[in-house]
Amino acid sequence: MITAFFYRALGAKLYWVVGLLLAAAILIPASNLLLPVGHTLRVPNYAVALMGKYLTYAMLALALDLVWGYVGILSLGHGAFFALGGYAMGMYLMRQIGSRGVYGNPDLPDFMVFLNWQELPWYWWGFDNFWFAMMMVMVVPGLLAFAFGWFAFRSRVTGVYLSIITQAMTFALMLAFFRNDMGFGGNNGLTDFREILGFSVQAPATRAGLFAATCVALAVSFVVCSAITKSKLGKIMISVRDAESRTRFIGYRPEYVKLFAFVVSAIIAGIAGALYVPQVGIINPGEFAPANSIEVVVWTAIGGRGTLVGPIIGAILVNYAKTWFTAAYPELWLFALGGLFVAVTLFLPKGIVGTIGDYFAGRRERKLVEASDTPPPDLPVMRPQNAESYRGETRPQPAE
């Protein structure tokens, strides 16, 4: 059954994506750790962390594509699920500091000591255990998505109204997390991490391991999303996207289909946020900013929504361009991003991957049409091997 699941998930010639990610999970850490400094093929330490950050963004774009590309839900609040997963990981990393903090208090993080907190809040309990933190990475975004989707989808809120509500949700969370009395570090957030699972966060081996874990997580997320979209449920998701009223008329419940996709998408986004924090070294309320969620929409649109591969490519390309632009021409980046989005919307409405797919599909159709219009070749005339034997034969005479 498991074998059939993976075969169905990778049966559409997209298995190379998983293979490429798994190869990167081995080759890039090996290049960083085994080759000497200065070697041409060695990947430097900063590049490993930078590429790991790109891949977490790719996971976030993939999560958005599951609901926008296949169900038609344009969420402008997916940054909230990403940030919640990041905060869950950040809380675990803060608890690992212990007495090595600035104030030497083993029971309270430094920012709580600075703000005169007397005891650890109840919602921090359990975050000194890695398994509990990883469970919260999935449970908290999933519960928020379930609660939000339950009321929004049952009320049949769709279109731009749903997009505005999702944006309002992430904006409200940003304002709440900025407050010092929330117990999450206020505007400074959570930072100064030391260890994860007993390993130094700053060590090259740990960064390489986090990069490999991100590659594997992205590959697993891709397989899960691919299996969902290629199943019968995936066909129903597309029908909800294209004709929700007809889907409801033939007996399906679109609100349940939307809710399922929304929760799965939120969980993937939360895992991406958890992998993002130890590689970047900080999580603060700025991750809830609505502008971040809008950027995710831009990545997905540029790569090609409804393709699964497109958002991954779009997130990596746009963020690489952002890194280059903000270093070379920092004042021009926002103009470049806006111009790129407008150009893709006008000239590549299906994104990079969607446009390339349409091009090759058109070529195949033209070849089939040309082959069908070509007349069949003339068949050779079959003659007897010994024509002399037929000369003396008497032919039947017509009846009188």
Secondary structure, 3 states (H helix, E strand, C coil): CHHHHHHHHCCCCCHHHHHHHHHHHHHHHHHHHHCCCCCCCCCCHHHHHHHHHHHHHHHHHHHHHHHHCCCCCCCCCHHHHHHHHHHHHHHHHHHCCHHHCCCCCCCCCHHHHHCCCCCCCHHHCCCCCHHHHHHHHHHHHHHHHHHHHHHHHHCCCCHHHHHHHHHHHHHHHHHHHCCHHHCCCHHHCEECCCEECCEECCCHHHHHHHHHHHHHHHHHHHHHHHHHHHCHHHHHHHHHHHCHHHHHHCCCCHHHHHHHHHHHHHHHHHHHHHHHHHHHCEECHHHHCHHHHHHHHHHHHHHCCCCCHHHHHHHHHHHHHHHHHHHHCHHHHHHHHHHHHHHHHHHCCCHHHHHHHHHHHHHHHHHHHHHHHCCCCCCCCCCCCCHHHHCCCCCCCCCC
